[in-house]
Amino acid sequence: EKILNKYNIKNKKIILFPFSFRFSYVENSPDKIILNELYKNFKNEPETIILVRPHPGDTFSQTILDKICPESNFMCSVTSLFEDITLCDVVLQSPISTVGSEAVIFEKPVLFVNILEKNISEDMDPVYHKLLENYLVKLIDKEDIKSAISSIKKNTLQNQSTIEHDNFISDFFNLNQKPNFFKLLFSD
């Protein structure tokens, strides 16, 4: 409730879109392509909020976002990552941001967006591939953003206490295993 009050938004579907790059550094980044798709599909839907989360250290702001996406349902994040994840109904991102892995902890639906004209699932980072093969995230084409988001209901949790979810969390965060730092630092 407090987080919703920070943004002054209630009773709206919230899509968290975390940038994978600093926005102005890469001319045709996946983030720009996905943001354009989101704007095209959701600019006339005031009941859906696109919460854009800049990459750490980026100077991206609401002022810049307003120039690119002048509709009032596009908002730049002003809270912590965990607050944004808690607040959102779905995380939509390119499959190179760590936010998707973190959103799985919160049992949020995560959509990885493929902006290429080919199947990228085999070329993905092993962590993201593991999320995909265990059905903890869904890989969609950019043309399917609207339908994929529309299929997710507000306040819906994903992956609640499945074996795959619990195993991923345990493996990813090294739970129940004490690391041998000496071996890690000084092994061949």
Secondary structure, DSSP 8 states (H G I E B T S, - for coil): -HHHHHHT--SSEEEEEE-SS-TTTSTT-HHHHHHHHHHHHHTT-TTEEEEEE--TT----HHHHHHH--STTEEE--S-HHHHHHH-SEEEE-TT-THHHHHHHTT--EEEEE-SSS--GGGS-HHHHHHHHTTSSEEEEGGGHHHHHHTS-TT---STT-HHHHHHHHHHTTTT----HHHHHH--
